[in-house]
Amino acid sequence: MRNVAPVSRVPFADLSHQWNPIATEAMAELRQLFSDSAFSLGPWVERFEQSVAGYLGTPHAIGVNSGTSALHLALIAAGIGPGDEVLLPSHTFIATAWAVLYVGATPVLCDVEEGSGTIDVADAERRLSSATKAIVPVHLYGQPADMAAVESLAQRHGLTVIEDAAQAIGATYDGRRAGTLGKFGCFSFYPAKNLGAAGEAGLVVTSDGAAAARMRALRHHAQSERYVHAELGFNYRMEGVQGLVLDHKLRLLPDWIEERKGLANAYAERLSHLPLALPRVAHKDHVFHLYVVRTPERDALRAFLQERGIETGLHYPVPLHRQPCFSALDLDRDSFPVSDRYASECLSLPLFTGMDKAQLDYVCEGVLAYYGKS
């Protein structure tokens, strides 16, 4: 963190800090990309796929247009369809469940762990049925789920593991990158992510060569060859611009992750004595896509910080089991007590690449002032 002059406003995120270090080189290549009209898939997407596969330690990386599309293709490749059930946490972004619905399967919502907010595997096991075919652990806020427990459950019940690593690129679990422990791993490069595109983009990875080949075809209207379509396909292609930008940013990601961990540690040092539940590393690693604190006074604290020019976020204030679109699901809506607590208490403080010491100090001073500690 840099020492700079005092501030009076802190944004929730400032994405310019991801662009500025790559701007000169990326702009030169963008001119070439436009000259070559390499707008959809093409060499820059292929270069990024090779780079990110090497970074993650996986043989196959398939660039797509969003993290939601990545999840959809992974479920298709896993053979999930109508009549099947898929376990997933109730405290997550809704895209995790959308993908299950897209293939005609039924999402089976599970509660989450108190300490991490990731899927409670014991609760998931209680919700198993003969129709359960897959489990989607979400590596929430940048922290891997309890993958040892997930893998044990999957092996005992014959489930396919599809990791939703949309928020956790670069995180590790027992020496392996998040997203490479299951059959499939799905990533989002929404601009605000730790590795953000210049728009929408996503990725699905796998060690299964046949599944990879199928997903490469599916993202491109299921073309086995030009104008020959083997099955129902989709327009899920990654744009060349996104592949170019992501490849440049990927080279800086390790340093950015360390910067985020440093910011998280600084928050913890300043705020640990307050009546706030601070994020902690519960499962091996945490790359802090978000720094989420919890308090029953969430709304009052948020309003207080907003008055001081400090932007915050809510991730996520309405759990899936209370979403109107899932009202037809046959479930006990009071059987997700931890998810409900996270939803009512979560508050995301500013934490972003390029955040300086003065900005972090200002946020901490605001939180301390709310509790009368400044």
C-alpha positions, -999 to +999 in steps of 0.1 A: +000+000+000+012+035-009+013+064+015-006+093+000-025+124+011-056+119+032-089+112+014-125+120+019-141+094-003-134+057-010-150+039-039-160+003-035-137-005-064-115+013-088-109-008-119-085+016-135-057+001-114-060-032-134-059-014-167-032+012-162-002-012-159-011-030-191-024-001-212+006+007-234+013-029-244-024-039-247-033-009-268-005-017-293-019-053-296-055-041-298-045-021-330-032-054-344-063-073-333-086-047-351-064-048-381-067-086-382-105-085-374-099-112-347-130-103-328-145-137-319-122-164-306-090-164-326-053-162-317-056-139-287-082-161-271-061-192-278-030-175-263-050-167-231-064-202-229-028-216-231-015-191-205-043-196-180-042-234-184-005-232-175-012-209-145-039-231-132-022-264-139-049-279-161-046-295-195-078-279-210-091-243-207-121-232-227-127-194-230-164-184-230-184-152-228-193-154-191-190-174-159-227-183-162-220-199-196-191-218-182-213-234-156-240-242-182-215-259-205-199-278-176-233-292-165-241-303-201-207-320-204-213-337-171-245-352-185-268-334-161-304-330-173-341-333-165-348-355-135-314-349-120-307-330-088-277-308-081-265-297-047-254-261-043-252-235-015-281-211-009-257-183-001-243-175-036-249-154-066-279-166-085-260-177-116-249-208-098-285-219-098-294-205-132-271-230-149-288-259-132-321-247-144-308-242-179-302-279-183-336-288-169-322-302-136-334-293-101-312-272-078-311-286-042-302-257-020-279-263+010-269-243+040-234-229+044-207-230+071-207-204+098-169-198+095-165-195+057-200-191+041-191-220+018-213-251+013-220-271+045-212-306+033-229-323+062-261-304+054-257-313+017-254-349+026-287-347+045-304-334+014-291-362-009-316-383-028-314-410-055-317-383-081-287-363-069-260-364-097-237-335-090-225-310-064-214-274-071-192-260-043-189-222-046-155-208-036-172-178-020-156-143-018-122-158-029-120-187-004-121-224-015-149-245-001-140-275+021-129-296-010-117-326+011-153-330+024-168-323-010-147-349-027-153-374+000-191-369-004-188-371-042-168-403-041-192-420-016-223-411-037-210-411-072-214-373-077-198-351-103-180-321-088-183-289-107-165-260-089-179-225-091-146-207-088-159-174-102-145-154-073-114-175-066-090-176-094-055-181-080-066-196-047-050-229-037-062-260-018-036-286-009-012-274-035-037-273-064-055-243-078-092-238-071-112-249-101-089-279-108-099-302-080-133-313-095-143-327-128-149-292-141-140-257-128-158-225-138-145-190-137-159-155-142-139-126-155-166-100-149-147-066-148-147-063-110-132-098-104-096-102-093-088-110-129-113-088-148-120-086-185-128-054-204-164-066-204-179-100-200-159-133-201-156-166-185-137-199-185-143-236-179-114-260-172-112-298-171-087-326-174-112-346-196-101-342-232-134-355-247-154-331-225-131-302-234-136-309-271-173-310-267-175-278-248-153-260-274-178-271-300-208-262-279-196-226-273-195-222-311-230-233-320-219-270-316-200-270-349-179-301-353-168-285-386-179-253-404-217-253-407-220-288-394-238-288-360-236-320-340-262-310-314-279-280-298-252-254-295-248-219-281-232-186-289-209-186-259-176-175-277-151-154-259-142-122-277-107-116-290-105-083-271-112-101-238-086-128-244-060-101-252-068-081-221-070-111-198-037-125-210-019-093-202-036-090-168-029-127-159+008-119-158+002-095-129-024-116-110+001-132-085+012-098-074-024-085-072-034-115-050-006-107-026-017-071-025-052-082-017-040-104+011-020-075+025-050-053+025-071-080+042-044-084+069-044-046+075-081-046+079-079-075+104-052-057+125-073-025+127-108-040+132-102-073+151-112-058+185-147-047+173-180-066+175-176-076+139-173-111+124-142-107+101-134-130+073-109-157+081-090-184+062-110-215+070-100-237+041-064-234+032-063-201+013-083-169+005-076-145-023-101-119-010-121-110-041-143-095-014-137-085+022-170-093+039-176-085+075-208-094+094-228-076+120-265-075+130-261-037+127-252-040+090-277-015+076-269+012+102-231+007+097-235+009+059-255+041+061-229+056+085-201+048+061-220+061+031-224+095+049-187+096+051-182+089+014-173+052+019-190+029-006-198-007+005-215-037-011-239-064-002-230-099-013-257-113-010-287-099+008-313-123-005-303-160-003-315-183-030-341-201-008-359-167-004-357-156-041-392-152-057-381-172-087-376-203-065-409-201-047-421-233-064-392-253-049-403-279-023-382-269+006-383-257+042-373-221+039-364-220+076-338-248+073-310-224+062-302-205+094-266-197+085-274-186+050-301-163+065-276-148+089-250-142+062-277-125+041-289-102+069-255-094+083-230-093+054-213-060+044-184-059+019-158-032+026-138-017-002-108-038-012-093-036-047-061-037-066-043-003-062-061+006-030-037+028-010-030+032+027-048+064+030-080+049+016-078+019+039-071+041+069-101+062+060-124+031+058-110+018+092-115+052+108-151+052+096-158+018+110-141+027+143-160+059+145-193+040+142-184+019+172-171+050+191-135+038+191-119+066+170 
